[in-house]
Structure formats: C-alpha cells, structure tokens
C-alpha cells in the first residue's frame, strides 16, 4: 500500500478485504489501492497510485455524476450503487460502490474512500436465470406462460388465425408481436388496430380504406389498415367490441381473404396474417347473441389464454427489475431496486390493472425517486390506499388524539389522588373502561402520585 500513511496492521486489514477499496485526495488522485481493487481492475497498486480515479475506473458515472465526488462535496454517503467500470483489458465490469469521506484529526475533509464489489459472477447467474424466464420481450416464470412459450414458435410458423384472450394490461399485444416476429412474415409490416377505440363509421374506413368520393371530404383514395398490413400481420385488439355490421365484413375477410374499400365496387385480395385479442368473455357474448358464432369459430382457430397478474405473482420481482432497467435508460437515472417493503406490497396486491398497472406504479416512483432505492414514499397515494397502507397524516392525528386522551386520564387521577373510581366518575366512563385505557397507555398511578404537579 502507498499514499496516505498507515501502519502494517491497517495494510493487512485492507488487503484481507474481499471488496475493492481505494482512497483519493481532494484532487481525485488515488492514494491507496488494496489487493481486491488490483484483482477487479487488472491494475497494480503501483499503476493506480497517483492517477486520477476516473483514469483508472472509466465508470459510466465518472463524467458529471461521480458518486465519490458528490460524497466529498455533501458529506452524504452512498451505499450499494450499481455502476459499470472498464478493466485493464477493456471489459465492462458491473460493480456496486459505497462511498464515505476521509477526515483529519480536526474533522476537516481531506479526501474520500470508496469500496466496490465485483458483480460479474452474480450478473452472469442472473442472466442464466432470467434467460429461462424471457421470451422475446415477455418475462415470466409462471407455468401457464411457460407452456405458451413452448408452443409459440409452432403457432408463429403457421398461418392460422390466433385469438388471444386475457384481462386488460396482461400483455396481449406483446404475445401478438412475438408471434409476428417469429413468423415467416417477420420482415413484413405489423399493423395494430384497436377495434374499441373508434365508432363504426370511422373504424370501417380505418380497416378497409375508402375510395375518392365515398363520402363528403373523401378527396382521394386512402388505403386502410388491411392494405397497409399486406404481406405482414394485422393485430385486431378488442375484437369483442366490434358491431354486428363490422363482424359480417370481417368474416368475409377471414373466409375469402377479400375486402372492399368504403365506396368501392372492386374486391381487393388480402395477403395477411390475422391475430385478434379481447379482454371480454366471447362465450358470454355468444350466449347473448352479441357476437357472431361463425366469426367466433373463424378467429378461434388457435386460442391463447393469458392469466391475470394476480395468478402469476411469482413474475412480479422479474417484471419490477425489467421496468427498473427500462426506466433507468429512459430517464437517465440510477435507481437500483425497490425496497423490501415495497416489494412486499406488490406481492400482496391483486393488481386489477395487471402488468400495465404495475408498470405505471413503478414509473410514478421513478419520477419522484432520487435515491438508489424506491421506497413507499415514492409510490402513488391511490395505490397505497388500495393496498391499505396506513396514511401517515392520519397516523399522526391518531397519535395526537391518544396522547391527549392519556393526558386527560393522568390529570383526573392526579386530581383524585390516584382513586380510579372518582377519576372514572369525573370522566363519565366505567371504572373497568378506565382500567383498560390505563393499561393501553401505560399509566401507573404510583408515578402520578409521586409527581402530581406534572398533571395539574
């Protein structure tokens, strides 16, 4: 060890630590560098000492957001922040860092110290585990989803129409896109239509297009979504919301792969793969006569049923990690994880809005979060109400009320020399109730009698 003065015992201690440790002076020059730091970076102590720390580590936070520099400026420690460094061979190494200030005997800041832990083995293990639970952009270890994963390539290879059924926010569009990406049509267009978002007149022209003069304002021909999806895949989301009239027209497309633009007289051939999805119970709609039986059998060649998130809670930690990585890239933040308390709330909640609701909650926390860890304070208030998390303002008010009630009881007991019967009579409560409240608030008559002036 070189740099700042230390005895042999301190040198032995630092070199026995499995984590890398280095210190810098106020000019960011490295002053100590232990054996673990040498092993992780590939640089010897002699090569590191005297160098600027950013010249040794080449971390992704060195320019503009150095944690050690911020600690030296503010005095605030950083704990277990995940970053990447570049070792001597040019390889990227994932590490966690913790920082603190160094002070002299007078308490003045003279530098900083950083410990760092190599996460390479852990990250490789996580990749191997995650690989088993990831398919395209879909993340799941749930056995039902895993079964879908196993047959999805076969479904994609076929030209059969697919019906994806599942609650809102369960990831139906992800599965539709995965089928397209795995299919022979993957290089063709992928077109999405939300059948429940537009009224009939607009939806018909949106699907099939229109010819010039079909209606007032139709000054030129406009291709519909079926034409735009030619040679590729069209995804008809919320198919259960189609009107009876449009169901008939869609049935014709499915039967003969032909359609007519609005106002047109000539049928057009459709070379497309059709995938449909709904969050509604189509069997119930069939029973009510709202959905055509012949159309149902046309779209229900292959059915994929997605469970709600409440039935696949084991996926929640994986999804949370996925969203954290996603929002870190999107927002330029360095949030590492959610707190154990937050994860427990997620695991106990039913998420009626499914994956989309979980994503929205995590995104809200990202907007508010500035620390490496997301805590309960960062979660939306309406979410906390749904999970029954105690409202902090209400807790404070309740605590004030309990303190006031306890003080009233102490005052009454002091006034009557500790006589519970007389105190209860003045408070207009039963003596048993008074006794119960005294136990609840930890009130001891002996203490009141010893110090009656404290309770006039």
C-alpha positions in Angstrom: 0.0 0.0 0.0 1.2 3.5 -0.8 -0.1 7.0 -0.3 -1.7 8.1 3.0 0.3 7.0 6.0 -0.9 3.7 7.6 0.7 1.1 9.7 1.3 -2.5 8.7 -1.8 -3.6 10.6 -4.1 -1.3 8.5 -2.4 -2.5 5.3 -3.0 -6.2 6.3 -6.7 -5.4 7.1 -7.3 -3.6 3.8 -5.7 -6.3 1.8 -7.7 -9.0 3.5 -11.0 -7.5 2.5 -12.7 -9.2 -0.5 -14.1 -5.9 -1.7 -12.0 -3.4 -3.6 -11.0 -0.3 -1.5 -9.3 2.9 -2.7 -9.0 6.4 -1.4 -8.4 9.7 -3.1 -7.3 13.2 -2.1 -9.2 16.4 -2.8 -7.7 16.5 -6.3 -9.1 13.0 -7.1 -5.6 11.4 -7.1 -5.7 7.8 -5.8 -3.8 7.5 -2.5 -4.4 3.8 -1.5 -5.4 0.8 -3.6 -5.9 -2.6 -2.0 -5.3 -6.2 -3.4 -9.0 -6.7 -4.3 -9.0 -3.5 -6.2 -6.0 -4.7 -8.2 -7.7 -8.0 -9.0 -11.0 -6.4 -10.1 -9.4 -3.7 -12.3 -6.4 -5.6 -13.5 -4.1 -2.7 -12.4 -1.4 -3.0 -9.8 -1.2 -0.7 -6.8 1.9 1.0 -8.3 0.0 1.7 -11.6 -3.0 3.1 -9.8 -1.4 5.3 -7.1 -1.2 8.9 -8.1 -3.6 8.5 -11.1 -6.9 10.4 -11.2 -9.6 7.9 -10.2 -11.5 8.4 -13.5 -8.4 7.4 -15.4 -8.4 4.1 -13.6 -12.0 3.1 -13.5 -13.6 4.7 -16.6 -17.0 4.3 -14.9 -20.3 5.2 -16.6 -20.8 7.9 -13.8 -17.3 9.4 -13.9 -18.3 12.3 -16.1 -20.9 14.5 -14.5 -22.3 12.3 -11.7 -19.4 10.9 -9.8 -20.7 9.4 -6.5 -17.4 9.9 -4.6 -17.1 13.5 -5.7 -20.7 14.1 -4.6 -20.0 12.5 -1.2 -16.9 14.7 -0.7 -19.0 17.8 -1.6 -22.0 17.0 0.6 -20.7 14.6 3.2 -23.5 12.2 2.4 -22.6 8.6 2.0 -23.6 6.4 -1.0 -24.5 2.8 -0.3 -24.5 -0.1 -2.8 -24.9 2.0 -6.0 -24.7 -0.2 -9.2 -22.3 1.1 -11.8 -20.1 -0.3 -14.5 -16.3 0.2 -14.9 -13.9 -0.8 -17.6 -11.0 -3.0 -16.5 -7.4 -3.1 -18.0 -8.5 -5.5 -20.8 -11.3 -3.2 -21.9 -14.0 -5.4 -20.5 -17.1 -3.9 -18.8 -17.4 -5.0 -15.1 -20.6 -4.5 -13.1 -19.9 -3.4 -9.5 -21.7 -1.9 -6.5 -20.0 1.0 -4.8 -20.2 2.6 -1.4 -18.6 6.0 -0.6 -17.6 8.0 2.5 -15.4 11.0 3.3 -12.0 10.9 4.9 -11.3 13.5 7.7 -8.2 14.6 9.5 -7.9 14.8 13.3 -9.6 18.2 13.2 -12.6 16.9 11.3 -11.7 18.6 8.0 -12.4 16.6 4.8 -9.1 15.6 3.2 -10.4 13.1 0.7 -12.8 10.2 0.1 -12.9 6.4 0.3 -14.8 4.0 -1.9 -15.4 0.3 -1.6 -16.6 -1.7 -4.5 -17.8 -5.2 -5.1 -17.5 -7.2 -8.4 -20.9 -8.4 -9.5 -19.7 -10.2 -12.6 -20.5 -13.7 -11.3 -23.8 -12.6 -9.9 -24.9 -10.9 -13.1 -24.0 -13.9 -15.2 -26.1 -16.1 -12.8 -29.0 -13.6 -13.1 -28.7 -13.7 -16.9 -28.8 -17.5 -16.9 -31.9 -17.5 -14.6 -33.6 -14.7 -16.5 -32.9 -16.3 -19.8 -35.2 -19.2 -18.7 -38.0 -16.7 -18.0 -37.7 -14.5 -21.0 -39.2 -15.0 -24.5 -38.9 -12.1 -26.9 -40.0 -9.1 -24.7 -42.2 -11.3 -22.5 -40.9 -12.0 -18.9 -42.4 -14.8 -16.9 -41.6 -17.9 -14.8 -45.3 -18.8 -14.4 -46.0 -22.3 -15.5 -49.0 -21.3 -17.7 -46.9 -18.7 -19.5 -44.0 -21.1 -19.9 -46.4 -23.6 -21.6 -47.4 -20.8 -24.0 -43.7 -20.1 -24.6 -43.1 -23.8 -25.6 -45.7 -23.7 -28.4 -45.4 -20.1 -29.5 -42.8 -20.8 -32.3 -45.1 -23.5 -33.7 -48.0 -21.1 -33.6 -45.9 -18.4 -35.3 -44.8 -20.8 -38.1 -48.4 -21.5 -39.1 -50.7 -19.1 -41.0 -53.7 -19.9 -38.7 -55.7 -17.1 -37.1 -55.0 -16.6 -33.4 -57.3 -15.4 -30.6 -55.5 -14.0 -27.5 -57.8 -13.8 -24.5 -56.9 -12.1 -21.3 -57.7 -9.2 -19.0 -56.7 -5.6 -19.8 -53.0 -5.0 -19.2 -52.0 -8.7 -19.3 -49.7 -8.3 -22.3 -51.8 -9.5 -25.2 -50.1 -7.1 -27.6 -46.6 -8.5 -26.6 -47.7 -12.0 -27.5 -49.2 -10.9 -30.8 -45.9 -9.1 -31.7 -43.9 -12.1 -30.6 -45.9 -14.3 -33.0 -45.3 -11.9 -35.8 -41.5 -11.6 -35.0 -41.2 -15.4 -35.0 -43.2 -15.9 -38.2 -42.2 -16.1 -41.9 -43.9 -12.7 -42.2 -41.5 -11.1 -39.7 -40.0 -8.8 -42.4 -43.4 -7.6 -43.4 -45.5 -4.9 -41.7 -47.1 -5.3 -38.3 -50.2 -3.2 -38.0 -52.3 -2.7 -34.8 -56.0 -1.7 -34.8 -57.9 -1.1 -31.6 -61.4 -2.1 -32.5 -62.9 -0.5 -29.4 -61.3 2.9 -29.8 -63.3 4.2 -32.9 -67.0 4.4 -33.8 -68.3 2.1 -36.6 -68.1 4.7 -39.4 -64.5 5.6 -38.7 -63.4 2.1 -37.9 -64.8 0.7 -41.2 -62.8 3.3 -43.3 -59.8 2.7 -41.0 -59.9 -1.0 -41.6 -60.8 -1.2 -45.3 -59.9 2.3 -46.5 -62.0 4.3 -48.9 -62.1 5.5 -52.5 -62.3 9.1 -53.7 -65.9 10.4 -53.4 -67.0 7.7 -51.0 -68.3 10.5 -48.6 -68.1 14.2 -48.2 -64.4 15.2 -47.7 -63.0 12.0 -49.4 -61.0 13.9 -51.9 -58.6 11.0 -52.7 -58.2 7.2 -52.2 -57.0 6.2 -48.8 -55.7 2.7 -48.1 -57.0 1.0 -44.9 -55.1 -1.0 -42.3 -55.6 -4.2 -44.2 -53.9 -2.7 -47.2 -51.1 -1.4 -45.0 -50.6 -4.8 -43.5 -50.2 -6.5 -46.9 -47.6 -9.2 -46.7 -47.4 -9.0 -42.9 -49.6 -9.2 -39.8 -52.6 -7.3 -38.6 -53.5 -7.3 -34.9 -57.1 -6.6 -34.1 -57.3 -5.7 -30.5 -60.6 -5.6 -28.5 -62.3 -7.7 -31.2 -65.2 -8.2 -28.8 -66.2 -4.6 -29.3 -67.0 -4.9 -33.0 -70.5 -4.1 -34.1 -72.6 -6.7 -35.8 -72.2 -5.0 -39.2 -68.4 -4.9 -39.0 -68.4 -8.5 -37.8 -70.0 -9.5 -41.1 -67.4 -7.6 -43.1 -64.5 -9.1 -41.1 -66.0 -12.6 -41.5 -65.7 -12.1 -45.3 -62.1 -11.2 -45.0 -61.4 -14.3 -42.9 -63.3 -16.6 -45.3 -62.1 -15.4 -48.6 -59.2 -13.1 -47.8 -61.0 -10.3 -49.7 -62.4 -6.9 -48.7 -63.8 -3.8 -50.4 -62.8 -0.2 -49.5 -65.6 2.0 -48.4 -67.4 3.3 -51.5 -65.6 0.9 -53.8 -67.0 -1.7 -56.2 -64.0 -3.9 -56.6 -62.8 -6.5 -54.1 -59.1 -6.5 -53.1 -57.2 -9.6 -52.2 -55.6 -9.6 -48.7 -52.3 -11.4 -48.1 -52.2 -11.0 -44.3 -52.0 -12.9 -41.1 -54.8 -12.0 -38.7 -54.3 -12.1 -34.9 -57.2 -11.0 -32.6 -57.4 -10.2 -28.9 -60.1 -9.4 -26.4 -60.5 -8.9 -22.7 -64.1 -9.9 -22.9 -65.7 -13.3 -22.4 -66.7 -14.2 -26.0 -68.7 -17.2 -24.9 -70.9 -14.9 -22.8 -71.3 -12.6 -25.8 -72.2 -15.6 -28.0 -74.9 -16.6 -25.5 -76.4 -13.1 -25.6 -76.3 -13.1 -29.4 -73.9 -10.1 -29.4 -71.1 -11.8 -31.1 -71.5 -14.0 -34.3 -70.9 -17.7 -33.8 -69.5 -18.1 -37.3 -67.0 -15.3 -36.7 -66.0 -16.7 -33.4 -65.1 -20.1 -34.9 -63.1 -18.3 -37.6 -60.9 -16.3 -35.2 -60.7 -19.1 -32.6 -58.5 -21.5 -34.6 -55.8 -21.2 -32.0 -56.5 -19.7 -28.6 -54.0 -18.3 -26.2 -55.4 -17.5 -22.7 -53.4 -15.2 -20.5 -53.8 -15.3 -16.8 -54.1 -12.1 -14.8 -51.1 -10.9 -12.8 -52.8 -12.0 -9.6 -52.4 -15.6 -10.8 -48.7 -15.2 -11.6 -47.3 -13.3 -8.6 -44.0 -15.1 -9.0 -43.4 -12.9 -12.0 -43.7 -9.6 -10.1 -40.0 -9.4 -9.0 -38.8 -10.1 -12.5 -41.2 -7.5 -14.0 -40.1 -4.9 -11.5 -36.4 -5.5 -12.3 -37.3 -5.2 -16.0 -39.2 -1.9 -15.5 -36.3 -0.5 -13.4 -33.8 -1.2 -16.2 -36.3 0.2 -18.8 -36.9 3.5 -16.9 -33.3 3.9 -16.0 -32.4 4.0 -19.7 -35.5 6.2 -20.5 -35.0 8.7 -17.7 -31.2 8.6 -17.3 -31.4 7.6 -13.6 -29.5 5.1 -11.5 -32.2 3.5 -9.4 -31.1 0.0 -8.3 -34.1 -1.7 -6.8 -37.3 -1.3 -4.8 -37.2 -1.7 -1.0 -38.2 -5.0 0.6 -41.3 -3.2 2.0 -42.4 -2.0 -1.5 -41.8 -5.5 -3.0 -44.0 -7.0 -0.2 -46.8 -4.5 -1.0 -46.5 -5.5 -4.7 -46.6 -9.2 -3.9 -49.7 -8.9 -1.7 -51.7 -6.7 -4.1 -54.0 -8.2 -6.7 -53.2 -5.6 -9.5 -56.6 -5.5 -11.2 -54.9 -3.4 -13.9 -52.4 -6.3 -14.3 -48.9 -5.7 -15.7 -49.8 -2.2 -17.1 -50.8 -1.1 -13.6 -47.5 -2.4 -12.1 -45.6 -0.6 -14.8 -47.5 2.7 -14.1 -46.8 2.4 -10.3 -43.0 1.8 -11.0 -42.9 4.7 -13.5 -44.6 7.1 -10.9 -42.0 6.0 -8.3 -39.2 6.8 -10.9 -40.5 10.3 -11.4 -40.3 11.0 -7.7 -37.3 8.9 -6.7 -33.9 10.4 -6.4 -32.3 7.7 -4.2 -30.8 4.4 -5.4 -33.8 2.6 -3.9 -37.6 3.1 -4.4 -39.4 3.3 -1.1 -43.0 3.6 0.0 -42.7 7.4 0.0 -42.3 7.2 -3.8 -45.5 5.2 -4.5 -48.8 6.8 -5.7 -51.2 7.7 -2.9 -54.1 6.0 -4.6 -52.1 2.8 -4.8 -51.2 3.0 -1.1 -54.9 3.4 -0.3 -55.8 0.3 -2.4 -53.3 -1.8 -0.5 -54.5 -0.5 2.8 -51.2 1.2 3.7 -51.6 3.5 6.7 -52.0 7.1 5.8 -49.1 9.0 7.6 -51.2 12.1 8.3 -54.0 10.0 9.8 -51.4 8.2 11.9 -50.0 11.5 13.2 -53.5 12.7 14.1 -54.4 9.5 15.8 -51.2 9.6 17.8 -52.0 13.2 18.9 -55.5 12.1 20.0 -54.1 9.2 22.0 -51.6 11.5 23.7 -54.4 14.0 24.6 -56.6 11.2 25.9 -53.8 9.8 28.1 -53.1 13.2 29.5 -56.7 13.8 30.4 -56.8 10.5 32.3 -53.5 11.3 34.1 -54.9 14.7 35.1 -58.1 13.2 36.5 -56.2 10.5 38.5 -53.8 13.2 39.9 -56.7 15.3 40.9 -58.3 12.5 42.9 -55.1 11.2 44.4 -55.0 8.1 42.2 -58.5 7.0 43.0 -59.8 5.2 39.9 -63.4 5.2 40.9 -63.6 9.0 41.4 -61.5 9.6 38.3 -63.8 7.4 36.2 -66.8 9.2 37.6 -65.4 12.6 36.5 -64.5 11.2 33.1 -68.0 9.7 32.8 -66.7 6.2 32.0 -66.9 2.9 33.8 -64.0 2.1 36.2 -63.3 -1.1 34.1 -63.0 1.1 31.0 -60.6 3.4 32.8 -58.5 0.5 33.9 -58.3 -0.8 30.3 -57.3 2.6 29.0 -54.7 2.9 31.7 -53.1 -0.3 30.6 -53.3 0.7 27.0 -51.5 4.0 27.6 -49.1 2.6 30.2 -50.4 4.8 33.0 -49.2 4.0 36.5 -50.9 5.6 39.5 -47.8 5.4 41.6 -45.9 7.5 39.2 -48.7 10.1 39.1 -48.8 10.3 43.0 -45.0 10.7 43.1 -45.2 13.6 40.6 -48.7 15.2 40.9 -47.5 18.6 39.7 -46.9 17.2 36.2 -50.6 16.6 35.9 -52.5 19.5 37.5 
